[in-house]
Amino acid sequence: MKTIKNIYLYLLLFPILSLSQSFQWIQNGGGNNTISGSFYYQKEQVIDIATDSQRNVYIISIVSKDGALVNENPITTYEANSNNYDFLLVSYSCDGNYRWHKVFGGGSSEYPSCIEVDSQDNIFIIGFFAECDLPSDLYYSTARIGDNNGIDYTSPNTPTSCQRTFLAKFNSNGTFQWIHFPYSAIDNFPYSSHPFSSRNFYIIDDEIYWIASIPPGSYEGGSFSNTNNSFPFLYYLLKYDTSGNFISATPFDLELSNYTSAELRWYRNPYNGYYYALYLNNSSNNITVSAGGNNLDYTLPKIICFNELGQYQWHRESTGTNFNFLAIDFDSSNNVFISGATKGTTTDSFLGWTLNGLFTGASSYIMKCNPNLTAYNWVTYYTTPGFIAGYIQQPLTSIYYDTFNNELVFGGSIATSTFSWNPVTLTGPGSNNSSDPLLARFDPSNGSCLGMHRIIGTNGYQDAFTSIEQDIAGDLIVGGYMGLDLTDSYGNTSFTSGGNSDFFVTKFANQVCQSLSNESFESDTIEIYPNPTKNILNIINLSENCEYTIFNIMGSKVLYGKVTRESNSIDLSELQSGYYILNLNKSNGLNKTLKVIKE
């Protein structure tokens, strides 16, 4: 969930020395083993990032078995085989100090999907246990969750009742709360059944919306079933409260005839509530793909749109398999920003645009489209002539719309001597010297590059960004993988623990950490909920009556009034969807400022 607001207002409320943006710190971790896998499980790398109201950072990464370190300290892992891996949840403070960690593992290779934070700063993880403790095979061990202090959870799985995909909750201090499986013992799933597959999830008004591919069977103790055997792989939107209680299951109007090697990446537009599935080309399986009753070409990359009820709206395709879509984001006008890549000297196109085979290697592009993707506003791509040594890494979250600074942010890697993205040129690691992490910023109105920022590592080792998030002060938290070492903007170098990579996380900011909560309110434990909210915002734990003012992201006052312990709700129904600042003022002049998201 994006938690951002306007920099002008932030500087008015919290005066600080303005500095140029820099990579302020780097933290990393990992094991000694070399990892191989599919999609974004090929390295120890950051899969997803979340932040909370205190600007704490939470990351998830896969981690190999032997010699695993976090913050240069050994951690306990549970994997029995050095060829496989566990996954890891790590928390850092705003200034990069290690807070706590949890390891999920034990059976073959465990997969993390995504991480979210609710309005009370609780942490939610969706993941996958790979095995079910097969007693005849000592190659695996029992799946569990824990840390160096002990075990929080041990799986009761058996080969005849196999629960693998889960939703888990921790509080902000890392205390395990609960774990929930969509299929319980009563549903009796055998190990041989194809796994329930998570794609993404979101927390909206403190309710969990979970996107998953679900094979035929009964779920949630019989509350709903997938009985479609003609198109057995259906996508559902599952809804839960933050205590893990099941609320509903809504099918998307999308059906697959069998499991596909093509990846579907799912995104939600927070401004209109629509869902978008990015279908990467699938050349290895001859399958049927149906959306809204339309049989789609299974070989072509496409973007498929569904409304908030899962109903098919439209789809858009490229003309060939060498023009791909890899990540999208949105602005408040519902414009769609696409990042992707073309391969080779392709003449494939999308919405009438093609790169015309300018490069012999992979070529990255960023495109701004209208809300229905019937036309594009602009396209930008790197303009370095000739062959590009390596490629620009295009991970799941490589494009990010920064509402705080009104910029578009791209995360990937640079792998050449001199790199140009009009009108900015950046010196890279050199041809045949592998890659360094690259963060590029663009003007969303016209696609002009505003700046490119590289973290320097030793030549010959692969380093890249793979995930981007933003905290409530507008600082970018960026994670990825590193091959040997990386050096932050202040000359501090971090080294890997071995293997083919370590995960790393860094903060890209122009300011030191500063709490959004004013010291004058430290004695109060004021909380707001739900946040994000659709209409009513409740304020609890008020010690006395307060005046309130709400500002929009341009710093304009849009609402004001009074709240008391008895009348503690604010009606936001007249406000447009977006990000706001709530300023509470006591009678003695003391104040507290909180961010609010209006759905």
C-alpha positions as CSV (number, residue, x, y, z in Angstrom):
1,M,0.0,0.0,0.0
2,K,1.4,3.4,-1.0
3,T,1.6,5.8,2.0
4,I,2.6,9.1,0.6
5,K,1.9,12.9,0.7
6,N,3.1,16.2,-0.7
7,I,6.6,17.3,0.1
8,Y,5.7,20.9,0.4
9,L,3.2,20.3,3.2
10,Y,5.6,17.9,4.9
11,L,8.4,20.6,5.0
12,L,5.9,23.1,6.4
13,L,4.9,20.8,9.2
14,F,8.4,19.4,9.9
15,P,11.2,22.0,9.0
16,I,14.4,20.2,8.2
17,L,17.6,20.9,6.2
18,S,16.8,20.0,2.6
19,L,19.5,17.9,0.9
20,S,19.9,16.2,-2.4
21,Q,18.5,12.7,-2.5
22,S,21.0,10.0,-1.7
23,F,21.2,6.3,-0.8
24,Q,21.5,6.9,3.0
25,W,22.1,3.3,4.2
26,I,22.3,-0.3,2.9
27,Q,21.4,-3.4,4.8
28,N,21.7,-6.9,3.4
29,G,21.6,-10.6,4.2
30,G,21.6,-14.1,2.8
31,G,23.3,-17.5,2.9
32,N,26.2,-19.2,1.2
33,N,24.4,-21.4,-1.2
34,T,23.7,-20.6,-4.9
35,I,20.0,-20.4,-5.6
36,S,18.3,-21.3,-8.9
37,G,14.6,-21.1,-9.5
38,S,11.9,-19.5,-11.7
39,F,10.7,-15.9,-12.2
40,Y,11.8,-13.8,-9.2
41,Y,12.9,-16.7,-7.1
42,Q,16.3,-17.0,-8.9
43,K,18.3,-15.2,-6.3
44,E,18.3,-14.1,-2.7
45,Q,16.5,-10.8,-3.4
46,V,13.8,-8.6,-2.0
47,I,10.4,-9.8,-3.2
48,D,8.2,-7.1,-1.6
49,I,8.5,-4.1,0.8
50,A,6.1,-2.5,3.3
51,T,6.4,0.4,5.8
52,D,4.3,1.5,8.8
53,S,3.2,4.7,10.5
54,Q,6.5,4.9,12.4
55,R,8.5,4.5,9.1
56,N,9.7,1.1,10.0
57,V,10.6,-1.0,7.0
58,Y,9.6,-4.7,6.4
59,I,11.0,-6.8,3.6
60,I,10.6,-10.4,2.4
61,S,13.3,-12.4,0.6
62,I,14.2,-15.9,-0.1
63,V,17.3,-17.1,1.9
64,S,19.6,-20.2,1.4
65,K,20.3,-22.7,4.1
66,D,24.0,-22.5,5.0
67,G,25.8,-19.6,6.7
68,A,22.7,-17.3,6.6
69,L,23.3,-13.8,8.0
70,V,21.1,-10.8,8.6
71,N,22.8,-7.6,9.6
72,E,26.1,-9.6,9.7
73,N,24.7,-11.9,12.5
74,P,23.9,-15.6,12.0
75,I,20.3,-16.7,11.8
76,T,18.7,-20.1,12.2
77,T,17.2,-21.6,9.0
78,Y,15.1,-24.7,8.7
79,E,15.7,-26.1,5.3
80,A,17.2,-29.6,5.3
81,N,18.7,-29.5,1.8
82,S,21.4,-27.0,0.7
83,N,19.9,-26.9,-2.8
84,N,16.6,-25.4,-1.6
85,Y,15.7,-22.3,0.4
86,D,13.5,-20.8,3.1
87,F,12.1,-17.3,3.1
88,L,12.7,-14.4,5.4
89,L,10.8,-11.5,6.9
90,V,13.1,-8.7,8.2
91,S,12.2,-5.4,9.9
92,Y,14.5,-2.3,10.0
93,S,13.9,1.0,11.6
94,C,13.7,4.2,9.6
95,D,17.5,4.8,9.9
96,G,18.3,1.3,8.8
97,N,18.9,-0.4,12.1
98,Y,17.9,-4.1,12.4
99,R,14.8,-4.7,14.5
100,W,13.7,-8.3,14.2
101,H,13.3,-11.2,11.7
102,K,11.3,-14.4,11.1
103,V,12.2,-17.4,9.0
104,F,9.6,-19.5,7.2
105,G,10.9,-22.9,6.0
106,G,11.6,-26.5,6.5
107,G,10.1,-28.3,3.5
108,S,11.9,-28.1,0.2
109,S,11.7,-24.4,-1.0
110,E,9.3,-22.0,0.6
111,Y,7.9,-19.1,-1.4
112,P,6.9,-15.6,-0.2
113,S,4.3,-13.7,-2.2
114,C,3.7,-10.3,-0.7
115,I,3.5,-8.2,2.5
116,E,1.1,-5.6,3.7
117,V,0.6,-3.4,6.8
118,D,-2.8,-2.4,8.3
119,S,-3.8,0.8,10.1
120,Q,-2.6,-0.6,13.4
121,D,0.9,-1.4,12.0
122,N,0.2,-5.2,12.0
123,I,2.2,-7.1,9.4
124,F,0.5,-9.6,7.1
125,I,2.4,-12.1,4.9
126,I,1.2,-14.5,2.2
127,G,3.4,-17.4,1.6
128,F,3.7,-21.1,0.6
129,F,5.1,-24.1,2.4
130,A,6.5,-26.5,-0.2
131,E,6.1,-29.8,1.5
132,C,3.9,-31.7,3.9
133,D,6.4,-33.6,6.1
134,L,6.5,-36.8,4.1
135,P,7.6,-39.4,6.8
136,S,9.3,-41.8,4.3
137,D,11.5,-39.1,2.8
138,L,14.2,-37.6,5.1
139,Y,15.1,-35.2,2.4
140,Y,12.7,-32.8,3.8
141,S,11.9,-31.4,7.3
142,T,8.8,-30.1,9.0
143,A,7.7,-26.6,7.8
144,R,7.8,-24.0,10.6
145,I,8.1,-20.3,11.4
146,G,10.5,-18.9,14.0
147,D,13.7,-17.0,14.7
148,N,16.9,-17.4,16.8
149,N,14.8,-17.3,20.0
150,G,12.6,-20.3,19.1
151,I,9.7,-21.6,17.0
152,D,6.4,-19.6,16.7
153,Y,4.6,-22.2,14.6
154,T,5.1,-25.8,13.5
155,S,3.1,-27.2,10.6
156,P,0.8,-30.2,11.4
157,N,0.7,-31.2,7.7
158,T,0.5,-34.8,6.6
159,P,0.6,-36.3,3.1
160,T,-3.2,-36.8,3.2
161,S,-4.1,-33.4,4.6
162,C,-1.8,-30.9,3.1
163,Q,-2.1,-27.2,3.9
164,R,0.6,-25.1,2.1
165,T,-0.6,-21.6,1.1
166,F,-1.1,-19.4,4.1
167,L,-1.8,-15.9,5.5
168,A,0.1,-15.0,8.6
169,K,0.0,-12.0,11.0
170,F,2.6,-10.4,13.2
171,N,2.5,-7.2,15.2
172,S,4.9,-4.4,14.6
173,N,7.4,-5.8,17.2
174,G,7.5,-9.2,15.5
175,T,5.2,-11.1,17.8
176,F,3.5,-14.0,16.0
177,Q,-0.4,-13.6,16.0
178,W,-1.8,-16.3,13.9
179,I,-1.6,-18.3,10.7
180,H,-4.6,-19.1,8.4
181,F,-4.9,-21.7,5.6
182,P,-7.8,-21.2,3.0
183,Y,-8.2,-25.0,2.9
184,S,-8.4,-26.6,6.4
185,A,-8.3,-30.2,7.6
186,I,-12.0,-30.5,6.9
187,D,-11.3,-29.8,3.2
188,N,-8.8,-32.7,3.2
189,F,-6.4,-31.7,0.4
190,P,-3.8,-34.4,-0.4
191,Y,-0.2,-33.5,-1.1
192,S,-0.6,-34.6,-4.7
193,S,-3.1,-31.9,-5.4
194,H,-2.0,-28.9,-7.4
195,P,-1.2,-26.0,-5.0
196,F,-3.4,-23.0,-4.4
197,S,-1.4,-20.2,-5.8
198,S,-1.2,-16.6,-4.4
199,R,-0.8,-13.7,-6.8
200,N,-1.2,-10.5,-4.7
201,F,-3.2,-9.0,-1.8
202,Y,-4.3,-5.6,-0.5
203,I,-5.6,-4.2,2.7
204,I,-8.5,-1.8,2.2
205,D,-10.4,-0.3,5.2
206,D,-8.6,-2.9,7.3
207,E,-10.0,-5.8,5.3
208,I,-7.8,-8.2,3.3
209,Y,-8.4,-8.8,-0.4
210,W,-6.4,-11.8,-1.6
211,I,-6.0,-12.7,-5.3
212,A,-5.3,-16.4,-5.8
213,S,-5.4,-19.1,-8.5
214,I,-7.5,-21.9,-7.0
215,P,-7.8,-25.5,-8.4
216,P,-11.0,-27.5,-8.1
217,G,-12.0,-28.3,-4.5
218,S,-13.7,-27.1,-1.3
219,Y,-12.3,-24.2,0.7
220,E,-12.8,-22.5,4.1
221,G,-14.5,-25.5,5.6
222,G,-16.9,-25.8,2.7
223,S,-17.8,-22.0,2.6
224,F,-17.1,-22.0,-1.2
225,S,-15.9,-24.4,-3.9
226,N,-14.4,-24.4,-7.3
227,T,-16.3,-27.0,-9.2
228,N,-15.3,-26.0,-12.7
229,N,-13.4,-28.9,-14.2
230,S,-13.5,-27.7,-17.8
231,F,-11.5,-24.6,-16.8
232,P,-10.1,-25.8,-13.5
233,F,-7.7,-22.9,-12.8
234,L,-9.9,-20.1,-11.7
235,Y,-8.8,-16.8,-10.1
236,Y,-10.7,-15.6,-7.0
237,L,-10.7,-12.4,-4.9
238,L,-10.9,-13.7,-1.3
239,K,-11.9,-11.3,1.5
240,Y,-10.9,-11.6,5.2
241,D,-10.9,-9.4,8.2
242,T,-7.7,-8.7,10.0
243,S,-8.4,-11.4,12.5
244,G,-8.2,-14.0,9.7
245,N,-11.9,-14.6,9.5
246,F,-13.2,-15.5,6.0
247,I,-15.8,-13.1,4.6
248,S,-16.4,-13.9,0.9
249,A,-15.0,-15.3,-2.3
250,T,-15.6,-13.6,-5.7
251,P,-14.4,-15.3,-8.9
252,F,-12.7,-13.2,-11.6
253,D,-14.1,-13.7,-15.1
254,L,-10.9,-15.4,-16.1
255,E,-10.4,-19.1,-16.7
256,L,-7.4,-21.2,-17.7
257,S,-7.7,-24.8,-19.1
258,N,-4.6,-26.0,-17.2
259,Y,-1.5,-24.8,-15.3
260,T,0.5,-22.4,-17.5
261,S,4.2,-21.5,-17.5
262,A,3.1,-17.9,-18.3
263,E,3.1,-15.7,-15.2
264,L,0.1,-13.5,-14.4
265,R,1.0,-10.4,-12.4
266,W,-2.0,-8.7,-10.7
267,Y,-2.4,-5.0,-9.7
268,R,-5.1,-3.0,-8.2
269,N,-5.8,0.6,-9.1
270,P,-6.5,2.3,-5.7
271,Y,-8.4,5.2,-7.4
272,N,-11.2,3.2,-9.1
273,G,-10.9,-0.2,-7.4
274,Y,-10.3,-2.1,-10.7
275,Y,-7.9,-5.1,-11.1
276,Y,-5.4,-5.6,-13.9
277,A,-3.8,-9.0,-14.8
278,L,-0.6,-8.8,-16.8
279,Y,-0.3,-12.0,-18.8
280,L,3.3,-12.7,-19.9
281,N,3.6,-14.7,-23.1
282,N,3.2,-18.5,-22.7
283,S,5.0,-20.5,-25.4
284,S,5.5,-23.9,-23.8
285,N,1.9,-24.9,-23.0
286,N,-1.0,-25.0,-25.5
287,I,-3.8,-23.8,-23.3
288,T,-7.2,-22.1,-23.5
289,V,-7.4,-18.7,-21.9
290,S,-10.9,-17.3,-21.5
291,A,-11.9,-13.8,-20.2
292,G,-15.5,-12.5,-20.2
293,G,-16.4,-15.4,-22.5
294,N,-13.7,-14.4,-25.0
295,N,-11.1,-17.0,-26.0
296,L,-7.8,-15.1,-26.0
297,D,-4.6,-15.9,-27.8
298,Y,-2.5,-17.8,-25.2
299,T,0.8,-16.9,-26.9
300,L,0.5,-13.1,-26.8
301,P,1.4,-10.8,-23.8
302,K,-1.7,-8.9,-22.7
303,I,-3.3,-6.7,-20.0
304,I,-6.8,-7.8,-18.8
305,C,-9.0,-5.5,-16.8
306,F,-11.7,-6.4,-14.3
307,N,-13.9,-4.2,-12.2
308,E,-14.1,-4.4,-8.4
309,L,-16.6,-7.3,-8.7
310,G,-14.2,-9.4,-10.8
311,Q,-16.2,-8.8,-14.0
312,Y,-14.3,-8.6,-17.3
313,Q,-14.0,-5.1,-18.8
314,W,-11.5,-5.3,-21.6
315,H,-8.1,-6.7,-22.7
316,R,-5.3,-5.2,-24.8
317,E,-2.6,-7.3,-26.5
318,S,0.8,-6.7,-28.2
319,T,1.1,-7.9,-31.8
320,G,3.9,-10.4,-31.0
321,T,5.7,-12.3,-28.3
322,N,8.8,-10.0,-28.3
323,F,6.9,-7.0,-26.9
324,N,6.2,-7.6,-23.2
325,F,4.5,-5.9,-20.3
326,L,6.1,-6.4,-16.9
327,A,4.7,-3.9,-14.4
328,I,2.0,-1.1,-14.1
329,D,1.0,1.7,-11.8
330,F,-1.7,4.4,-11.8
331,D,-2.2,8.1,-11.1
332,S,-5.3,9.7,-9.6
333,S,-6.8,10.3,-13.1
334,N,-6.6,6.5,-13.7
335,N,-3.9,6.9,-16.3
336,V,-1.9,3.7,-16.6
337,F,1.9,3.6,-16.6
338,I,3.5,0.5,-18.1
339,S,7.1,-0.7,-17.9
340,G,8.2,-3.5,-20.1
341,A,10.8,-4.7,-22.5
342,T,11.2,-5.6,-26.2
343,K,13.5,-8.4,-27.3
344,G,15.9,-8.3,-30.3
345,T,15.2,-6.3,-33.5
346,T,11.5,-6.8,-33.1
347,T,8.8,-5.1,-35.1
348,D,6.1,-6.2,-32.6
349,S,3.9,-3.3,-31.4
350,F,1.4,-2.1,-28.8
351,L,-1.3,0.6,-29.5
352,G,0.5,1.3,-32.7
353,W,4.0,1.9,-31.2
354,T,7.1,-0.2,-31.8
355,L,10.8,0.3,-31.1
356,N,11.5,-0.5,-34.7
357,G,14.4,-2.9,-34.0
358,L,16.8,-0.2,-32.9
359,F,18.7,-2.5,-30.6
360,T,19.9,-6.1,-30.9
361,G,19.5,-6.8,-27.2
362,A,16.7,-6.3,-24.8
363,S,15.3,-2.8,-24.6
364,S,13.3,-1.3,-21.8
365,Y,10.5,1.2,-22.3
366,I,8.0,3.1,-20.1
367,M,4.6,4.1,-21.6
368,K,1.8,6.3,-20.3
369,C,-1.7,5.3,-21.5
370,N,-5.2,6.6,-21.1
371,P,-7.4,4.7,-18.5
372,N,-8.9,2.2,-21.0
373,L,-5.6,1.6,-22.8
374,T,-7.0,2.6,-26.1
375,A,-4.2,5.1,-26.8
376,Y,-0.8,6.1,-25.3
377,N,0.2,9.6,-24.3
378,W,4.0,9.1,-24.5
379,V,6.7,6.5,-24.6
380,T,10.2,6.8,-23.3
381,Y,13.1,4.3,-23.7
382,Y,16.8,4.4,-23.2
383,T,18.7,5.9,-26.2
384,T,22.2,4.5,-25.9
385,P,23.1,3.5,-29.4
386,G,24.3,0.0,-30.3
387,F,24.3,-3.2,-28.3
388,I,23.5,-3.0,-24.6
389,A,25.7,-5.2,-22.5
390,G,23.3,-7.1,-20.4
391,Y,19.8,-5.7,-19.9
392,I,17.7,-3.5,-17.7
393,Q,16.2,-5.8,-15.0
394,Q,12.4,-5.7,-15.1
395,P,11.0,-7.1,-11.8
396,L,7.5,-7.2,-10.5
397,T,7.4,-3.7,-9.1
398,S,9.8,-1.9,-11.5
399,I,7.5,1.1,-12.0
400,Y,6.1,3.3,-9.2
401,Y,4.0,6.4,-9.3
402,D,5.4,8.8,-6.6
403,T,2.4,11.0,-5.6
404,F,4.6,12.7,-3.0
405,N,6.9,14.2,-5.5
406,N,4.7,13.8,-8.6
407,E,7.3,11.7,-10.3
408,L,7.4,8.3,-12.0
409,V,10.2,6.0,-10.5
410,F,11.8,3.1,-12.3
411,G,13.9,0.5,-10.6
412,G,16.3,-1.9,-12.3
413,S,20.0,-2.1,-13.3
414,I,22.5,-0.5,-15.6
415,A,24.9,-2.7,-17.6
416,T,26.9,-0.6,-20.0
417,S,29.6,2.0,-20.1
418,T,27.6,5.1,-20.8
419,F,23.8,5.1,-20.5
420,S,21.3,7.7,-21.8
421,W,17.7,8.1,-21.0
422,N,16.7,11.4,-22.6
423,P,17.9,14.0,-21.6
424,V,20.1,12.4,-18.8
425,T,23.3,10.5,-19.3
426,L,24.9,8.3,-16.6
427,T,28.2,6.5,-16.4
428,G,27.8,2.7,-15.9
429,P,30.0,-0.1,-14.8
430,G,31.3,-0.7,-18.3
431,S,30.6,-3.2,-21.1
432,N,31.0,-6.9,-20.1
433,N,31.1,-5.9,-16.4
434,S,27.7,-7.1,-15.4
435,S,25.3,-4.6,-13.7
436,D,24.7,-2.1,-10.9
437,P,21.4,-1.1,-9.4
438,L,19.7,1.8,-11.2
439,L,16.9,4.1,-10.0
440,A,15.5,6.5,-12.7
441,R,13.0,9.3,-12.2
442,F,10.6,10.7,-14.9
443,D,8.2,13.5,-15.4
444,P,4.8,11.8,-15.6
445,S,3.4,14.5,-17.9
446,N,5.8,14.0,-20.8
447,G,8.2,11.1,-19.9
448,S,11.3,13.3,-19.7
449,C,14.0,11.7,-17.5
450,L,14.6,13.8,-14.4
451,G,17.6,11.9,-13.0
452,M,19.3,8.5,-12.8
453,H,21.0,7.2,-9.7
454,R,23.4,4.3,-9.5
455,I,24.7,2.3,-6.5
456,I,28.3,1.2,-7.3
457,G,29.3,-2.4,-6.8
458,T,32.4,-4.4,-7.9
459,N,32.6,-5.0,-11.6
460,G,31.7,-8.5,-12.8
461,Y,28.9,-9.1,-10.3
462,Q,25.2,-8.7,-10.9
463,D,23.3,-6.2,-8.7
464,A,19.8,-4.8,-9.4
465,F,16.7,-3.3,-7.8
466,T,13.6,-5.5,-7.7
467,S,11.1,-3.7,-5.4
468,I,10.1,-0.1,-4.6
469,E,7.9,1.3,-1.7
470,Q,7.5,4.7,-0.1
471,D,7.1,5.7,3.5
472,I,4.7,8.3,4.9
473,A,7.5,11.0,4.7
474,G,7.9,10.4,1.0
475,D,11.3,8.5,1.2
476,L,11.8,5.7,-1.3
477,I,12.6,2.3,0.2
478,V,14.2,0.2,-2.6
479,G,15.3,-3.4,-2.4
480,G,17.0,-5.9,-4.7
481,Y,19.9,-8.3,-5.0
482,M,23.7,-7.9,-4.9
483,G,26.5,-10.1,-6.1
484,L,29.4,-9.1,-4.0
485,D,29.3,-5.6,-2.5
486,L,27.5,-2.3,-2.7
487,T,28.5,1.2,-1.4
488,D,26.0,3.8,-0.2
489,S,26.3,7.5,-0.8
490,Y,28.4,8.0,2.3
491,G,31.1,5.5,1.4
492,N,29.9,2.6,3.6
493,T,30.3,-0.7,1.9
494,S,28.2,-3.9,2.5
495,F,29.4,-7.3,1.5
496,T,27.5,-10.5,0.7
497,S,27.8,-13.7,2.8
498,G,28.4,-15.8,-0.2
499,G,26.5,-17.7,-2.9
500,N,25.3,-16.1,-6.1
501,S,23.6,-13.2,-4.3
502,D,22.4,-11.5,-1.1
503,F,19.2,-9.5,-0.7
504,F,19.7,-5.8,0.1
505,V,17.5,-2.8,1.0
506,T,18.3,0.9,1.0
507,K,16.6,4.2,1.6
508,F,16.7,6.9,-1.1
509,A,16.0,10.2,0.6
510,N,17.0,13.8,1.1
511,Q,16.5,13.9,4.8
512,V,17.3,12.1,8.0
513,C,14.6,10.2,9.8
514,Q,12.2,12.2,11.7
515,S,9.0,11.0,13.3
516,L,5.7,12.3,11.9
517,S,4.3,12.3,15.4
518,N,4.9,15.6,17.3
519,E,6.6,15.2,20.7
520,S,3.8,17.2,22.3
521,F,1.4,14.2,21.9
522,E,3.8,11.5,23.0
523,S,1.7,10.8,26.1
524,D,-1.4,10.1,24.0
525,T,-1.8,6.9,22.0
526,I,-4.1,8.5,19.4
527,E,-5.1,6.1,16.6
528,I,-7.2,6.5,13.5
529,Y,-9.3,3.9,11.7
530,P,-10.1,2.6,9.2
531,N,-7.2,4.0,7.2
532,P,-7.5,3.9,4.2
533,T,-11.2,4.8,4.6
534,K,-14.1,5.2,2.1
535,N,-16.1,7.7,4.2
536,I,-15.9,7.9,8.0
537,L,-12.6,8.3,9.9
538,N,-12.7,7.5,13.6
539,I,-10.2,9.0,16.1
540,I,-9.7,7.0,19.4
541,N,-7.7,7.6,22.6
542,L,-8.3,11.3,22.7
543,S,-7.4,12.7,26.1
544,E,-9.2,16.0,25.5
545,N,-11.1,17.9,22.8
546,C,-9.2,18.9,19.7
547,E,-9.7,21.1,16.7
548,Y,-8.8,19.3,13.4
549,T,-7.7,20.5,10.0
550,I,-7.3,18.3,6.9
551,F,-5.0,19.4,4.1
552,N,-4.8,17.9,0.6
553,I,-1.5,17.0,-1.0
554,M,-1.1,20.5,-2.4
555,G,-1.2,22.0,1.1
556,S,-4.7,23.4,0.8
557,K,-7.1,23.2,3.7
558,V,-10.1,21.1,2.7
559,L,-11.9,20.3,6.0
560,Y,-11.8,21.6,9.6
561,G,-13.8,21.2,12.8
562,K,-13.8,19.8,16.3
563,V,-13.6,16.2,17.7
564,T,-14.2,15.1,21.3
565,R,-14.0,11.8,23.1
566,E,-17.8,11.4,22.7
567,S,-18.0,12.7,19.1
568,N,-14.8,11.4,17.5
569,S,-15.7,10.8,13.8
570,I,-14.9,12.9,10.7
571,D,-17.0,12.5,7.6
572,L,-14.7,12.4,4.5
573,S,-17.4,11.4,2.0
574,E,-17.2,14.7,0.2
575,L,-13.4,14.4,-0.5
576,Q,-12.0,12.9,-3.6
577,S,-9.9,9.7,-3.4
578,G,-6.3,10.5,-2.6
579,Y,-3.8,11.3,0.2
580,Y,-4.5,13.9,3.0
581,I,-2.9,15.2,6.2
582,L,-4.9,15.3,9.4
583,N,-3.6,17.9,11.9
584,L,-5.0,17.7,15.5
585,N,-4.6,20.7,17.8
586,K,-5.1,20.8,21.6
587,S,-6.3,23.9,23.4
588,N,-2.7,24.4,24.8
589,G,-1.4,24.7,21.2
590,L,0.2,21.3,21.0
591,N,-0.5,19.3,17.9
592,K,-0.2,15.9,16.2
593,T,-0.1,15.2,12.5
594,L,-1.3,11.9,10.8
595,K,-1.6,10.8,7.2
596,V,-5.0,9.7,5.9
597,I,-5.8,7.8,2.7
598,K,-9.3,8.3,1.2
599,E,-10.5,5.5,-1.0
